[in-house]
Amino acid sequence: MTLSADSRFQRKLIFFNGLLPALLILSDALRGKLGANPVEFVTRATGVLCLIFLLLTLMVTPLRKLAGWNWLLKHRRLIGLYAFFYGLAHFLTYLAFDRNWQLLTVPGDVTQRPFIALGMFAFLLMVPLAITSTNAMIKRLGAPRWNQLHRATYYITIAGVLHYYLIVKSDATWPLLLGLVTAVLLGWRMVAYFRRP
């Protein structure tokens, strides 16, 4: 599939804006500007960015149907890959600083802390979606099976929001706001599904 000049520009725009938060975090880290608790900042920032990109992938279909932005469909996989990228960064930060790379301690942590279990569930579901994000995998699986597999995004987003909510100890404004956006997007899909002829 060849991309038009407009499509290539849109792809570059999404690519740059998706990478920008990581570059800003890296720049602040190199300059020692991550605050009093850099590990907590990076962990929180990458987790929230993962959720934001998950929600952006869920927004593609409503925006395409309501606003006629069909061009977004071509770039949904790239947005989804950014969700995985920040989810992976979030997981590696936890593994490095919370578990000190001791992989054998992770199962015990999962069973003892429910929010870790939810986060791990969401991340593990993201792995096959990232692996099957290429054109070759779509052809191998077939479009119906591929679409069915990638509906796991709904469960990933819900688990991610609950993971965030359980982590927050005081002000739950942001997880509740992200939960509200998730509910609206999934509610729209349910209404659209039941209104199908």
Backbone as JSON Lines, residues from 0, in Angstrom:
{"i":0,"aa":"M","n":[0.85,-1.19,0.0],"ca":[0.0,0.0,0.0],"c":[0.88,1.24,0.0]}
{"i":1,"aa":"T","n":[0.72,2.09,-0.98],"ca":[1.49,3.32,-1.05],"c":[0.77,4.43,-0.3]}
{"i":2,"aa":"L","n":[1.55,5.28,0.35],"ca":[0.98,6.39,1.11],"c":[1.09,7.66,0.3]}
{"i":3,"aa":"S","n":[0.04,8.48,0.35],"ca":[0.07,9.78,-0.31],"c":[0.96,10.72,0.48]}
{"i":4,"aa":"A","n":[1.25,11.89,-0.11],"ca":[2.07,12.88,0.58],"c":[1.4,13.33,1.87]}
{"i":5,"aa":"D","n":[0.07,13.53,1.83],"ca":[-0.66,13.93,3.03],"c":[-0.57,12.86,4.1]}
{"i":6,"aa":"S","n":[-0.72,11.61,3.69],"ca":[-0.68,10.5,4.65],"c":[0.71,10.37,5.28]}
{"i":7,"aa":"R","n":[1.74,10.55,4.48],"ca":[3.11,10.49,5.02],"c":[3.35,11.62,6.02]}
{"i":8,"aa":"F","n":[2.83,12.82,5.71],"ca":[2.97,13.95,6.63],"c":[2.24,13.67,7.94]}
{"i":9,"aa":"Q","n":[1.01,13.14,7.83],"ca":[0.24,12.81,9.04],"c":[0.96,11.77,9.88]}
{"i":10,"aa":"R","n":[1.56,10.77,9.21],"ca":[2.27,9.72,9.93],"c":[3.49,10.29,10.66]}
{"i":11,"aa":"K","n":[4.22,11.17,9.98],"ca":[5.38,11.8,10.61],"c":[4.95,12.67,11.79]}
{"i":12,"aa":"L","n":[3.82,13.35,11.63],"ca":[3.31,14.22,12.7],"c":[2.95,13.38,13.94]}
{"i":13,"aa":"I","n":[2.25,12.26,13.72],"ca":[1.88,11.39,14.83],"c":[3.13,10.76,15.44]}
{"i":14,"aa":"F","n":[4.07,10.34,14.59],"ca":[5.3,9.73,15.08],"c":[6.07,10.7,15.99]}
{"i":15,"aa":"F","n":[6.22,11.94,15.54],"ca":[6.99,12.92,16.31],"c":[6.28,13.25,17.62]}
{"i":16,"aa":"N","n":[4.96,13.5,17.56],"ca":[4.23,13.88,18.77],"c":[4.14,12.72,19.76]}
{"i":17,"aa":"G","n":[4.12,11.48,19.24],"ca":[4.11,10.34,20.13],"c":[5.43,10.16,20.85]}
{"i":18,"aa":"L","n":[6.52,10.5,20.17],"ca":[7.86,10.35,20.74],"c":[8.24,11.52,21.65]}
{"i":19,"aa":"L","n":[7.6,12.67,21.44],"ca":[7.97,13.89,22.17],"c":[7.95,13.73,23.69]}
{"i":20,"aa":"P","n":[6.92,13.13,24.29],"ca":[6.94,12.99,25.76],"c":[8.15,12.21,26.26]}
{"i":21,"aa":"A","n":[8.54,11.14,25.54],"ca":[9.7,10.35,25.94],"c":[10.97,11.19,25.86]}
{"i":22,"aa":"L","n":[11.08,12.01,24.82],"ca":[12.25,12.87,24.67],"c":[12.31,13.92,25.78]}
{"i":23,"aa":"L","n":[11.15,14.45,26.17],"ca":[11.11,15.45,27.25],"c":[11.5,14.82,28.59]}
{"i":24,"aa":"I","n":[11.0,13.6,28.83],"ca":[11.36,12.89,30.07],"c":[12.86,12.62,30.09]}
{"i":25,"aa":"L","n":[13.41,12.17,28.96],"ca":[14.84,11.89,28.88],"c":[15.66,13.16,29.09]}
{"i":26,"aa":"S","n":[15.21,14.25,28.47],"ca":[15.92,15.53,28.63],"c":[15.92,15.98,30.08]}
{"i":27,"aa":"D","n":[14.76,15.88,30.75],"ca":[14.67,16.27,32.16],"c":[15.53,15.35,33.04]}
{"i":28,"aa":"A","n":[15.59,14.06,32.68],"ca":[16.41,13.11,33.46],"c":[17.89,13.47,33.36]}
{"i":29,"aa":"L","n":[18.33,13.82,32.15],"ca":[19.74,14.16,31.95],"c":[20.12,15.45,32.67]}
{"i":30,"aa":"R","n":[19.14,16.34,32.85],"ca":[19.4,17.61,33.52],"c":[19.05,17.58,35.0]}
{"i":31,"aa":"G","n":[18.62,16.4,35.48],"ca":[18.26,16.26,36.9],"c":[17.03,17.06,37.28]}
{"i":32,"aa":"K","n":[16.06,17.13,36.37],"ca":[14.87,17.95,36.59],"c":[13.6,17.12,36.79]}
{"i":33,"aa":"L","n":[13.74,15.9,37.31],"ca":[12.57,15.03,37.47],"c":[11.94,15.13,38.86]}
{"i":34,"aa":"G","n":[12.38,16.06,39.65],"ca":[11.77,16.27,40.96],"c":[12.46,15.47,42.06]}
{"i":35,"aa":"A","n":[11.83,15.48,43.23],"ca":[12.43,14.85,44.41],"c":[12.46,13.33,44.3]}
{"i":36,"aa":"N","n":[11.51,12.76,43.56],"ca":[11.44,11.3,43.41],"c":[11.39,10.96,41.92]}
{"i":37,"aa":"P","n":[12.54,10.92,41.25],"ca":[12.56,10.69,39.8],"c":[11.93,9.37,39.38]}
{"i":38,"aa":"V","n":[12.14,8.31,40.17],"ca":[11.59,6.99,39.81],"c":[10.07,7.03,39.8]}
{"i":39,"aa":"E","n":[9.49,7.63,40.84],"ca":[8.03,7.74,40.9],"c":[7.5,8.57,39.73]}
{"i":40,"aa":"F","n":[8.22,9.65,39.41],"ca":[7.78,10.51,38.31],"c":[7.77,9.73,36.99]}
{"i":41,"aa":"V","n":[8.86,9.03,36.68],"ca":[8.95,8.29,35.42],"c":[7.91,7.17,35.38]}
{"i":42,"aa":"T","n":[7.74,6.47,36.51],"ca":[6.75,5.39,36.57],"c":[5.35,5.93,36.32]}
{"i":43,"aa":"R","n":[5.02,7.02,36.99],"ca":[3.68,7.6,36.84],"c":[3.48,8.16,35.44]}
{"i":44,"aa":"A","n":[4.49,8.87,34.93],"ca":[4.37,9.5,33.61],"c":[4.2,8.47,32.5]}
{"i":45,"aa":"T","n":[5.01,7.41,32.52],"ca":[4.9,6.4,31.46],"c":[3.58,5.65,31.54]}
{"i":46,"aa":"G","n":[3.11,5.41,32.76],"ca":[1.81,4.73,32.91],"c":[0.66,5.57,32.37]}
{"i":47,"aa":"V","n":[0.67,6.85,32.71],"ca":[-0.39,7.75,32.23],"c":[-0.32,7.9,30.71]}
{"i":48,"aa":"L","n":[0.88,8.01,30.16],"ca":[1.04,8.12,28.71],"c":[0.52,6.86,28.0]}
{"i":49,"aa":"C","n":[0.78,5.7,28.58],"ca":[0.24,4.46,28.02],"c":[-1.28,4.52,27.96]}
{"i":50,"aa":"L","n":[-1.91,4.96,29.04],"ca":[-3.38,5.07,29.06],"c":[-3.89,6.08,28.04]}
{"i":51,"aa":"I","n":[-3.2,7.2,27.93],"ca":[-3.62,8.24,26.98],"c":[-3.58,7.71,25.55]}
{"i":52,"aa":"F","n":[-2.53,6.99,25.2],"ca":[-2.45,6.45,23.84],"c":[-3.46,5.32,23.62]}
{"i":53,"aa":"L","n":[-3.76,4.56,24.66],"ca":[-4.83,3.56,24.53],"c":[-6.17,4.24,24.24]}
{"i":54,"aa":"L","n":[-6.44,5.33,24.95],"ca":[-7.68,6.06,24.73],"c":[-7.7,6.7,23.34]}
{"i":55,"aa":"L","n":[-6.55,7.16,22.88],"ca":[-6.49,7.72,21.53],"c":[-6.81,6.68,20.47]}
{"i":56,"aa":"T","n":[-6.37,5.43,20.69],"ca":[-6.71,4.37,19.73],"c":[-8.22,4.12,19.74]}
{"i":57,"aa":"L","n":[-8.84,4.2,20.92],"ca":[-10.29,3.99,21.01],"c":[-11.07,5.16,20.41]}
{"i":58,"aa":"M","n":[-10.44,6.33,20.33],"ca":[-11.12,7.5,19.78],"c":[-11.15,7.49,18.25]}
{"i":59,"aa":"V","n":[-10.32,6.67,17.63],"ca":[-10.2,6.7,16.17],"c":[-11.54,6.41,15.5]}
{"i":60,"aa":"T","n":[-12.21,5.33,15.92],"ca":[-13.47,4.96,15.27],"c":[-14.56,6.01,15.45]}
{"i":61,"aa":"P","n":[-14.81,6.52,16.67],"ca":[-15.81,7.59,16.8],"c":[-15.49,8.83,15.98]}
{"i":62,"aa":"L","n":[-14.22,9.25,15.98],"ca":[-13.85,10.43,15.2],"c":[-14.0,10.18,13.71]}
{"i":63,"aa":"R","n":[-13.71,8.96,13.29],"ca":[-13.86,8.63,11.87],"c":[-15.32,8.67,11.45]}
{"i":64,"aa":"K","n":[-16.19,8.16,12.32],"ca":[-17.61,8.07,11.96],"c":[-18.37,9.37,12.21]}
{"i":65,"aa":"L","n":[-18.01,10.09,13.26],"ca":[-18.74,11.3,13.6],"c":[-18.2,12.54,12.89]}
{"i":66,"aa":"A","n":[-16.87,12.59,12.72],"ca":[-16.24,13.77,12.11],"c":[-15.77,13.52,10.69]}
{"i":67,"aa":"G","n":[-15.81,12.26,10.24],"ca":[-15.36,11.95,8.89],"c":[-13.86,11.94,8.73]}
{"i":68,"aa":"W","n":[-13.12,11.78,9.84],"ca":[-11.66,11.77,9.77],"c":[-11.17,10.36,9.42]}
{"i":69,"aa":"N","n":[-11.41,9.93,8.2],"ca":[-11.05,8.58,7.78],"c":[-9.54,8.35,7.77]}
{"i":70,"aa":"W","n":[-8.76,9.42,7.61],"ca":[-7.31,9.29,7.57],"c":[-6.74,8.73,8.87]}
{"i":71,"aa":"L","n":[-7.46,8.89,9.99],"ca":[-6.97,8.39,11.26],"c":[-6.82,6.87,11.27]}
{"i":72,"aa":"L","n":[-7.68,6.2,10.49],"ca":[-7.67,4.74,10.49],"c":[-6.31,4.19,10.04]}
{"i":73,"aa":"K","n":[-5.65,4.89,9.13],"ca":[-4.35,4.44,8.62],"c":[-3.26,4.48,9.69]}
{"i":74,"aa":"H","n":[-3.49,5.29,10.73],"ca":[-2.44,5.51,11.72],"c":[-2.8,4.96,13.1]}
{"i":75,"aa":"R","n":[-3.91,4.22,13.18],"ca":[-4.32,3.69,14.48],"c":[-3.29,2.71,15.05]}
{"i":76,"aa":"R","n":[-2.69,1.9,14.17],"ca":[-1.7,0.94,14.66],"c":[-0.48,1.64,15.24]}
{"i":77,"aa":"L","n":[-0.07,2.75,14.63],"ca":[1.07,3.51,15.15],"c":[0.75,4.07,16.54]}
{"i":78,"aa":"I","n":[-0.46,4.59,16.71],"ca":[-0.88,5.1,18.01],"c":[-0.89,3.96,19.03]}
{"i":79,"aa":"G","n":[-1.39,2.8,18.61],"ca":[-1.4,1.64,19.5],"c":[-0.01,1.19,19.89]}
{"i":80,"aa":"L","n":[0.93,1.28,18.95],"ca":[2.31,0.91,19.26],"c":[2.95,1.87,20.27]}
{"i":81,"aa":"Y","n":[2.53,3.12,20.21],"ca":[3.02,4.06,21.22],"c":[2.46,3.7,22.6]}
{"i":82,"aa":"A","n":[1.22,3.23,22.65],"ca":[0.66,2.77,23.92],"c":[1.51,1.63,24.48]}
{"i":83,"aa":"F","n":[1.9,0.69,23.6],"ca":[2.74,-0.42,24.04],"c":[4.13,0.07,24.45]}
{"i":84,"aa":"F","n":[4.67,1.02,23.7],"ca":[6.0,1.57,24.01],"c":[6.03,2.15,25.42]}
{"i":85,"aa":"Y","n":[5.02,2.97,25.75],"ca":[5.0,3.57,27.08],"c":[4.61,2.55,28.15]}
{"i":86,"aa":"G","n":[3.8,1.57,27.78],"ca":[3.49,0.48,28.71],"c":[4.73,-0.34,29.03]}
{"i":87,"aa":"L","n":[5.55,-0.6,28.01],"ca":[6.81,-1.33,28.21],"c":[7.77,-0.52,29.09]}
{"i":88,"aa":"A","n":[7.85,0.78,28.84],"ca":[8.71,1.65,29.67],"c":[8.23,1.64,31.12]}
{"i":89,"aa":"H","n":[6.93,1.66,31.31],"ca":[6.32,1.6,32.65],"c":[6.69,0.29,33.34]}
{"i":90,"aa":"F","n":[6.57,-0.82,32.61],"ca":[6.89,-2.14,33.16],"c":[8.37,-2.25,33.5]}
{"i":91,"aa":"L","n":[9.24,-1.77,32.62],"ca":[10.69,-1.86,32.85],"c":[11.11,-1.0,34.03]}
{"i":92,"aa":"T","n":[10.46,0.15,34.21],"ca":[10.75,1.0,35.36],"c":[10.4,0.27,36.65]}
{"i":93,"aa":"Y","n":[9.23,-0.38,36.66],"ca":[8.83,-1.18,37.83],"c":[9.82,-2.31,38.07]}
{"i":94,"aa":"L","n":[10.21,-2.99,37.0],"ca":[11.11,-4.14,37.12],"c":[12.49,-3.72,37.63]}
{"i":95,"aa":"A","n":[12.96,-2.57,37.15],"ca":[14.3,-2.11,37.52],"c":[14.36,-1.56,38.93]}
{"i":96,"aa":"F","n":[13.4,-0.71,39.3],"ca":[13.52,0.02,40.56],"c":[12.67,-0.56,41.69]}
{"i":97,"aa":"D","n":[11.6,-1.24,41.35],"ca":[10.76,-1.85,42.4],"c":[11.22,-3.27,42.7]}
{"i":98,"aa":"R","n":[11.59,-4.01,41.64],"ca":[11.98,-5.42,41.79],"c":[13.48,-5.64,41.65]}
{"i":99,"aa":"N","n":[14.23,-4.59,41.31],"ca":[15.69,-4.7,41.15],"c":[16.08,-5.82,40.19]}
{"i":100,"aa":"W","n":[15.3,-5.97,39.12],"ca":[15.52,-6.98,38.08],"c":[15.42,-8.42,38.6]}
{"i":101,"aa":"Q","n":[14.83,-8.6,39.76],"ca":[14.64,-9.95,40.32],"c":[13.31,-10.5,39.8]}
{"i":102,"aa":"L","n":[13.36,-11.17,38.65],"ca":[12.14,-11.63,37.99],"c":[11.35,-12.61,38.84]}
{"i":103,"aa":"L","n":[12.04,-13.39,39.64],"ca":[11.36,-14.41,40.44],"c":[10.5,-13.8,41.56]}
{"i":104,"aa":"T","n":[10.72,-12.52,41.86],"ca":[9.91,-11.86,42.9],"c":[8.62,-11.29,42.35]}
{"i":105,"aa":"V","n":[8.5,-11.23,41.01],"ca":[7.32,-10.61,40.39],"c":[6.04,-11.4,40.68]}
{"i":106,"aa":"P","n":[6.01,-12.74,40.51],"ca":[4.75,-13.47,40.8],"c":[4.24,-13.24,42.22]}
{"i":107,"aa":"G","n":[5.14,-13.2,43.2],"ca":[4.71,-12.94,44.57],"c":[4.12,-11.55,44.73]}
{"i":108,"aa":"D","n":[4.71,-10.58,44.05],"ca":[4.21,-9.21,44.1],"c":[2.83,-9.12,43.45]}
{"i":109,"aa":"V","n":[2.64,-9.87,42.37],"ca":[1.36,-9.89,41.67],"c":[0.25,-10.41,42.58]}
{"i":110,"aa":"T","n":[0.56,-11.47,43.35],"ca":[-0.46,-12.07,44.22],"c":[-0.74,-11.23,45.46]}
{"i":111,"aa":"Q","n":[0.23,-10.43,45.88],"ca":[0.07,-9.65,47.11],"c":[-0.54,-8.27,46.88]}
{"i":112,"aa":"R","n":[-0.32,-7.71,45.68],"ca":[-0.81,-6.35,45.43],"c":[-1.74,-6.35,44.21]}
{"i":113,"aa":"P","n":[-3.05,-6.16,44.45],"ca":[-4.02,-6.23,43.34],"c":[-3.73,-5.27,42.2]}
{"i":114,"aa":"F","n":[-3.23,-4.06,42.51],"ca":[-2.98,-3.1,41.43],"c":[-1.84,-3.56,40.53]}
{"i":115,"aa":"I","n":[-0.88,-4.3,41.09],"ca":[0.19,-4.88,40.27],"c":[-0.38,-5.96,39.37]}
{"i":116,"aa":"A","n":[-1.29,-6.76,39.92],"ca":[-1.93,-7.83,39.13],"c":[-2.68,-7.24,37.94]}
{"i":117,"aa":"L","n":[-3.41,-6.15,38.17],"ca":[-4.15,-5.51,37.07],"c":[-3.21,-4.94,36.03]}
{"i":118,"aa":"G","n":[-2.15,-4.29,36.49],"ca":[-1.18,-3.73,35.55],"c":[-0.49,-4.81,34.74]}
{"i":119,"aa":"M","n":[-0.14,-5.92,35.39],"ca":[0.51,-7.02,34.69],"c":[-0.43,-7.67,33.68]}
{"i":120,"aa":"F","n":[-1.7,-7.81,34.07],"ca":[-2.71,-8.36,33.16],"c":[-2.82,-7.5,31.91]}
{"i":121,"aa":"A","n":[-2.9,-6.18,32.1],"ca":[-3.02,-5.26,30.97],"c":[-1.79,-5.33,30.08]}
{"i":122,"aa":"F","n":[-0.6,-5.35,30.69],"ca":[0.63,-5.36,29.89],"c":[0.76,-6.66,29.09]}
{"i":123,"aa":"L","n":[0.47,-7.79,29.73],"ca":[0.58,-9.08,29.03],"c":[-0.39,-9.17,27.86]}
{"i":124,"aa":"L","n":[-1.57,-8.55,28.01],"ca":[-2.52,-8.52,26.89],"c":[-2.03,-7.64,25.75]}
{"i":125,"aa":"M","n":[-1.23,-6.64,26.07],"ca":[-0.72,-5.75,25.04],"c":[0.34,-6.4,24.16]}
{"i":126,"aa":"V","n":[1.06,-7.37,24.72],"ca":[2.17,-7.98,23.98],"c":[1.72,-8.61,22.66]}
{"i":127,"aa":"P","n":[0.68,-9.49,22.65],"ca":[0.28,-10.05,21.35],"c":[-0.27,-9.0,20.38]}
{"i":128,"aa":"L","n":[-0.83,-7.93,20.9],"ca":[-1.33,-6.87,20.01],"c":[-0.16,-6.17,19.32]}
{"i":129,"aa":"A","n":[0.92,-5.94,20.06],"ca":[2.1,-5.32,19.46],"c":[2.74,-6.25,18.43]}
{"i":130,"aa":"I","n":[2.81,-7.54,18.77],"ca":[3.43,-8.52,17.87],"c":[2.67,-8.63,16.56]}
{"i":131,"aa":"T","n":[1.34,-8.51,16.63],"ca":[0.5,-8.69,15.42],"c":[0.15,-7.37,14.75]}
{"i":132,"aa":"S","n":[0.96,-6.34,14.97],"ca":[0.62,-5.02,14.43],"c":[1.14,-4.79,13.01]}
{"i":133,"aa":"T","n":[1.82,-5.78,12.43],"ca":[2.38,-5.61,11.09],"c":[1.37,-6.05,10.03]}
{"i":134,"aa":"N","n":[1.58,-5.57,8.8],"ca":[0.72,-5.98,7.68],"c":[0.8,-7.48,7.44]}
{"i":135,"aa":"A","n":[2.01,-8.03,7.61],"ca":[2.19,-9.47,7.4],"c":[1.36,-10.29,8.37]}
{"i":136,"aa":"M","n":[1.28,-9.85,9.63],"ca":[0.49,-10.58,10.63],"c":[-1.0,-10.44,10.37]}
{"i":137,"aa":"I","n":[-1.41,-9.29,9.86],"ca":[-2.83,-9.12,9.52],"c":[-3.22,-10.09,8.42]}
{"i":138,"aa":"K","n":[-2.35,-10.23,7.42],"ca":[-2.62,-11.17,6.33],"c":[-2.62,-12.61,6.84]}
{"i":139,"aa":"R","n":[-1.69,-12.91,7.74],"ca":[-1.59,-14.28,8.25],"c":[-2.81,-14.65,9.09]}
{"i":140,"aa":"L","n":[-3.26,-13.71,9.94],"ca":[-4.4,-13.99,10.8],"c":[-5.73,-13.85,10.07]}
{"i":141,"aa":"G","n":[-5.75,-12.98,9.08],"ca":[-7.02,-12.64,8.43],"c":[-7.67,-11.5,9.18]}
{"i":142,"aa":"A","n":[-8.3,-10.6,8.45],"ca":[-8.86,-9.39,9.06],"c":[-9.86,-9.67,10.19]}
{"i":143,"aa":"P","n":[-10.81,-10.63,10.02],"ca":[-11.77,-10.87,11.11],"c":[-11.1,-11.32,12.41]}
{"i":144,"aa":"R","n":[-10.17,-12.28,12.31],"ca":[-9.49,-12.77,13.51],"c":[-8.61,-11.68,14.12]}
{"i":145,"aa":"W","n":[-7.96,-10.88,13.25],"ca":[-7.11,-9.8,13.74],"c":[-7.93,-8.77,14.51]}
{"i":146,"aa":"N","n":[-9.08,-8.4,13.94],"ca":[-9.96,-7.43,14.61],"c":[-10.46,-7.98,15.94]}
{"i":147,"aa":"Q","n":[-10.79,-9.26,15.96],"ca":[-11.27,-9.87,17.2],"c":[-10.18,-9.85,18.27]}
{"i":148,"aa":"L","n":[-8.96,-10.17,17.88],"ca":[-7.84,-10.14,18.82],"c":[-7.62,-8.74,19.37]}
{"i":149,"aa":"H","n":[-7.7,-7.75,18.5],"ca":[-7.39,-6.38,18.92],"c":[-8.52,-5.71,19.68]}
{"i":150,"aa":"R","n":[-9.65,-6.4,19.83],"ca":[-10.69,-5.9,20.75],"c":[-10.24,-6.04,22.19]}
{"i":151,"aa":"A","n":[-9.16,-6.76,22.42],"ca":[-8.59,-6.83,23.77],"c":[-8.19,-5.45,24.28]}
{"i":152,"aa":"T","n":[-8.07,-4.48,23.39],"ca":[-7.77,-3.1,23.8],"c":[-8.77,-2.61,24.82]}
{"i":153,"aa":"Y","n":[-10.05,-3.04,24.7],"ca":[-11.07,-2.61,25.65],"c":[-10.71,-3.08,27.06]}
{"i":154,"aa":"Y","n":[-10.35,-4.36,27.19],"ca":[-10.03,-4.92,28.5],"c":[-8.73,-4.33,29.05]}
{"i":155,"aa":"I","n":[-7.78,-4.09,28.15],"ca":[-6.5,-3.49,28.56],"c":[-6.74,-2.11,29.15]}
{"i":156,"aa":"T","n":[-7.56,-1.31,28.49],"ca":[-7.82,0.06,28.96],"c":[-8.53,0.05,30.29]}
{"i":157,"aa":"I","n":[-9.54,-0.8,30.44],"ca":[-10.26,-0.88,31.72],"c":[-9.32,-1.3,32.84]}
{"i":158,"aa":"A","n":[-8.5,-2.34,32.59],"ca":[-7.55,-2.79,33.6],"c":[-6.53,-1.71,33.92]}
{"i":159,"aa":"G","n":[-6.1,-0.97,32.9],"ca":[-5.13,0.1,33.11],"c":[-5.68,1.22,33.97]}
{"i":160,"aa":"V","n":[-6.94,1.6,33.74],"ca":[-7.57,2.65,34.54],"c":[-7.72,2.2,35.99]}
{"i":161,"aa":"L","n":[-8.16,0.95,36.2],"ca":[-8.29,0.42,37.56],"c":[-6.93,0.34,38.26]}
{"i":162,"aa":"H","n":[-5.92,-0.05,37.51],"ca":[-4.54,-0.09,38.03],"c":[-4.11,1.29,38.51]}
{"i":163,"aa":"Y","n":[-4.39,2.29,37.72],"ca":[-4.03,3.67,38.07],"c":[-4.82,4.13,39.29]}
{"i":164,"aa":"Y","n":[-6.11,3.82,39.32],"ca":[-6.97,4.25,40.43],"c":[-6.5,3.65,41.76]}
{"i":165,"aa":"L","n":[-6.12,2.38,41.74],"ca":[-5.7,1.72,42.98],"c":[-4.33,2.2,43.47]}
{"i":166,"aa":"I","n":[-3.51,2.72,42.55],"ca":[-2.19,3.25,42.94],"c":[-2.33,4.57,43.68]}
{"i":167,"aa":"V","n":[-3.25,5.42,43.19],"ca":[-3.39,6.77,43.72],"c":[-3.86,6.7,45.18]}
{"i":168,"aa":"K","n":[-3.15,7.4,46.05],"ca":[-3.46,7.33,47.49],"c":[-4.29,8.51,47.97]}
{"i":169,"aa":"S","n":[-4.27,9.62,47.25],"ca":[-4.99,10.79,47.74],"c":[-5.95,11.34,46.68]}
{"i":170,"aa":"D","n":[-5.43,12.08,45.74],"ca":[-6.26,12.73,44.72],"c":[-6.49,11.78,43.55]}
{"i":171,"aa":"A","n":[-7.72,11.31,43.39],"ca":[-8.05,10.35,42.32],"c":[-8.66,11.04,41.1]}
{"i":172,"aa":"T","n":[-8.44,12.34,40.97],"ca":[-9.06,13.09,39.87],"c":[-8.69,12.53,38.5]}
{"i":173,"aa":"W","n":[-7.4,12.31,38.27],"ca":[-6.96,11.88,36.94],"c":[-7.44,10.47,36.59]}
{"i":174,"aa":"P","n":[-7.29,9.48,37.49],"ca":[-7.82,8.16,37.12],"c":[-9.32,8.16,36.92]}
{"i":175,"aa":"L","n":[-10.05,8.97,37.69],"ca":[-11.5,9.05,37.5],"c":[-11.85,9.71,36.17]}
{"i":176,"aa":"L","n":[-11.07,10.73,35.8],"ca":[-11.3,11.39,34.52],"c":[-11.03,10.43,33.36]}
{"i":177,"aa":"L","n":[-9.91,9.7,33.43],"ca":[-9.6,8.73,32.39],"c":[-10.63,7.61,32.37]}
{"i":178,"aa":"G","n":[-11.13,7.25,33.55],"ca":[-12.2,6.24,33.61],"c":[-13.47,6.72,32.96]}
{"i":179,"aa":"L","n":[-13.79,8.01,33.14],"ca":[-14.99,8.58,32.51],"c":[-14.86,8.57,30.99]}
{"i":180,"aa":"V","n":[-13.68,8.97,30.48],"ca":[-13.45,8.95,29.03],"c":[-13.56,7.53,28.5]}
{"i":181,"aa":"T","n":[-13.02,6.57,29.23],"ca":[-13.11,5.16,28.83],"c":[-14.56,4.72,28.77]}
{"i":182,"aa":"A","n":[-15.34,5.07,29.8],"ca":[-16.75,4.68,29.84],"c":[-17.53,5.28,28.66]}
{"i":183,"aa":"V","n":[-17.23,6.53,28.34],"ca":[-17.92,7.18,27.21],"c":[-17.58,6.48,25.89]}
{"i":184,"aa":"L","n":[-16.3,6.19,25.69],"ca":[-15.87,5.56,24.43],"c":[-16.43,4.14,24.29]}
{"i":185,"aa":"L","n":[-16.41,3.38,25.37],"ca":[-16.96,2.02,25.31],"c":[-18.48,2.05,25.23]}
{"i":186,"aa":"G","n":[-19.1,3.02,25.92],"ca":[-20.55,3.17,25.83],"c":[-20.98,3.52,24.42]}
{"i":187,"aa":"W","n":[-20.23,4.37,23.75],"ca":[-20.53,4.72,22.36],"c":[-20.49,3.48,21.48]}
{"i":188,"aa":"R","n":[-19.5,2.61,21.71],"ca":[-19.38,1.38,20.92],"c":[-20.56,0.45,21.16]}
{"i":189,"aa":"M","n":[-21.0,0.36,22.41],"ca":[-22.14,-0.5,22.72],"c":[-23.4,-0.01,22.03]}
{"i":190,"aa":"V","n":[-23.62,1.3,22.09],"ca":[-24.8,1.88,21.44],"c":[-24.73,1.65,19.93]}
{"i":191,"aa":"A","n":[-23.56,1.89,19.35],"ca":[-23.39,1.68,17.9],"c":[-23.62,0.22,17.52]}
{"i":192,"aa":"Y","n":[-23.18,-0.7,18.38],"ca":[-23.35,-2.14,18.09],"c":[-24.81,-2.53,18.1]}
{"i":193,"aa":"F","n":[-25.56,-2.07,19.09],"ca":[-26.97,-2.47,19.2],"c":[-27.86,-1.72,18.21]}
{"i":194,"aa":"R","n":[-27.37,-0.63,17.64],"ca":[-28.14,0.1,16.64],"c":[-27.86,-0.37,15.22]}
{"i":195,"aa":"R","n":[-26.94,-1.34,15.1],"ca":[-26.64,-1.84,13.75],"c":[-27.87,-2.5,13.15]}
{"i":196,"aa":"P","n":[-28.1,-2.31,11.82],"ca":[-29.24,-2.97,11.2],"c":[-29.04,-4.49,11.16]}
